[in-house]
Amino acid sequence: MKKEFLWSQRLGFSNQQALTIQKLGMERFLQQSFQASFNTSAPALLSDSPKSLEDLKKIRQTRKEDSEVGKELLKKEIQTSNELKAWWIDEMKTTEFPLREKMTLFWENHFVTAYQKVKVNYWIFQKNQLLRENAFGNFKTLTKKVMQTNAMVRYLDNVDNKKGKLNENLSRELLELFTLGIGNYSETDIKNGAKGLAGLGIGETTAMYRRFLEDNEPIEYLGKKGVLKLDEMVDAIFDHPKIPYLLTQKMLKWFLYDEPKQELVTYYGDYFRKVNFEIKPLLVKIFSEEYAKNDTGGSKIKNPLEYILLLTNELHTQRPQSSTIAFFLKQQGMDLFNPPNVKGWDGGKSWLTSQIYLQRNNVADLLCSGKSIPRPKQERENTLDKKQSLSISLEWNNTGTNKEIIKELTDRLLFTTDASLQQDLEKLLKYDFDPQSTGANNAVLRLFNAIIKSPEFQLI
C-alpha cells in the first residue's frame, strides 16, 4: 500500500492528488489546500429560485390562487434541488485541491439541515456556501454563523420558538449534536437555551430576532447568568471543559478511523482547545502526525462518494453525469442535502449493508463493461439512447508482467493481498499474460473489476 494513494483518497475523493502529496509532502500539501481558490458565486440554476421573504410570499399567494401553478412551482424547485446536488458533485470532481469540499461535506454532516424540510433551495445553498467559506476557520465562529442561517432555524423549528410557547429543538441539538454531546448539559440548560433562542427566526439574508417574540427574562445557562442570546450562549458553551472532544471524535471518524481510540480523541481535543478552536492547525496536526504512522490503512469504510468518484476517476469516464452520481448516492443512503435525520449519516458499517454492497458490485460490473449506471427517471425519459455506453480507459503498465501489473493496481487501490488473494489474482491474470495482445486491456479490466468488488476494496 502506497501512502500517497491512501492520503489522496482520505483528503479527497480519488487518487488524483497522490503525486502532489508525494512531491510536496503533507504539510505543504495542506497549506496549498487551504490557500486554493474556490467558487464563490451562486450557480445559475438558482437564478429563478425564491431568495427573499418577498419572493416566498408571492409563491404562497400564487399557490392559494392557482393550485396547478403552485404544483408546477413545487415540481420546479424539486428539480432545482436535484440540479444543486449535481452542481456540488461537479465542484468536488473538478477542484484542484478537494480538501475544502470534503470539509464542507463534513460540516454538512455535522450542522445538519435538509431540503425536504427547509424547502428553499437558496437557503440550502447559502448555508452550504457558508460552510465552504469557513471550512478551515474557527469552530466557535462557525457555530454562531450557522445557527443564524435561515436553513437552520427553519429545519430545527426555531421559527415556532417564541415567548410563552417554547420549542426546544434548536436548543437541544446545539448542545447534543453540534457542540458538547450527551451527558455534558442538563435539561434545565435545554429549557433556558430555548428561552435565549426564542424569537430567532427567518430574515432576509440571515436569521434574526423578532422583538415581539423574544424572551428577555434572565436565565442560567451552563453556569452563566443574565439575559443571554445566541452569541452569549455559544460563548458559554465554548467555556465548557468538554467542548473540544465531540468535534475531534467526529473529525477522526470522518477522515481516518471508524472507531477512533479515546486517547486520540482526547489528545487532539486538548490541542484543539489550545489553539482556540482554529481548524487549520488542528488539521495540520492530525494529518501530519497520522501520516507519519505506517499502519493506519484499512481503518475506515469508504462512503459512497469516495467509492464512486474513485471508480470514475480510475476509469477516466466522461460520464456518468453528476446527476446520475447524485442518484446513485441517494440509493446508497447518502442523499446530498437530505441526510436521514438531524444526526446525519452514521458512516462506518452503515455504508456496507448487504444491499449497499450488492449495489456497489452491480455498478462495478456496469462501469468495467463500459455501461452507464442506473439514472434518474427524468434523465432516462429525456435521452433517446436508453442504454448509454461509456468510454472507459484504465491506466496500467502495458510492458509489465502479470505480477507487476497486479502490484501496480493493488498499490493504487489500497488493496493488501495475502498469499491466498495473490494466488486468486494470478489466476485472473496468468503468468504467461501478454500485455501487447489484442485482449490484454479486457483481461486487466477483469482483474480491476475483481479487486473493486472485494470486501477489502471497501476500506480506506
HULINFEN-V746123 format. One record per backbone hydrogen bond with DSSP energy under -0.5 kcal/mol. NH is the residue of the N-H (numbers start at 1). CO is the residue of the C=O. If there is no record, write none. Layout:
# HULINFEN-V746123
NH/CO  NH/CO
This chain:
# HULINFEN-V746123
2/411  5/2  6/2  7/3  8/4  9/5  10/6  11/7  14/8  18/15  21/17  22/18  23/19  24/20  25/21  29/25  30/26  31/27  32/28  33/29  34/30  35/31  36/32  46/43  47/44  49/46  56/52  57/53  58/54  59/55  60/56  61/57  62/58  63/59  64/60  65/61  66/62  70/66  71/67  72/68  73/69  74/70  75/71  76/72  77/73  78/74  79/75  80/76  81/77  82/78  83/79  84/80  85/81  86/82  87/83  88/84  89/85  90/86  91/87  92/88  93/89  94/90  95/91  98/96  100/97  102/98  103/99  104/100  105/101  106/102  107/103  108/104  109/105  110/106  110/107  111/107  112/110  115/337  117/114  118/114  119/115  122/50  124/120  125/121  126/122  127/123  128/124  129/125  130/126  131/127  132/128  133/129  134/130  135/132  137/134  139/277  142/138  143/139  144/140  145/141  146/142  147/143  148/144  148/145  149/146  153/149  154/150  155/151  156/152  157/154  158/153  159/153  160/157  161/158  162/160  162/165  163/213  165/162  170/156  172/168  173/169  174/170  175/171  176/172  177/173  178/173  180/175  181/175  184/181  190/186  191/187  192/188  193/189  194/190  195/191  196/192  197/193  198/194  198/195  199/161  200/197  201/199  201/208  207/148  208/201  210/199  211/209  213/210  214/210  214/211  215/195  215/198  216/214  219/226  221/224  224/221  226/219  228/226  233/229  234/230  235/231  236/232  237/233  238/234  239/236  240/237  243/240  245/242  246/242  247/243  248/244  249/245  250/246  251/247  252/248  253/249  254/250  255/251  256/252  257/252  258/299  260/257  264/261  265/261  266/262  267/263  268/264  269/265  270/266  271/267  272/268  273/269  274/270  275/271  276/273  277/272  278/275  279/137  280/136  282/278  283/279  284/280  285/281  286/282  287/283  288/284  289/285  290/286  291/287  292/288  293/290  299/296  302/458  307/303  308/304  309/305  310/306  311/307  312/308  313/309  314/310  315/311  316/313  317/312  318/391  324/321  325/321  326/322  327/323  328/324  329/325  330/326  331/327  332/328  333/330  334/329  336/334  338/335  339/113  344/341  350/347  351/348  352/349  353/350  357/353  358/354  359/355  360/356  361/357  362/358  363/359  364/360  365/361  366/362  367/363  368/364  369/365  370/367  371/366  372/388  379/376  380/376  381/377  382/378  383/380  386/384  388/386  390/370  392/390  393/315  395/314  398/396  400/397  405/401  406/402  407/403  408/404  409/405  410/406  411/407  412/408  413/409  414/411  415/410  416/414  417/415  422/418  423/419  424/420  425/421  426/422  427/423  428/424  429/425  430/428  433/430  435/433  437/434  440/437  443/439  444/440  445/441  446/442  447/443  448/444  449/445  450/446  451/447  452/448  453/449  454/451  457/454  458/454  458/455  459/456  460/300
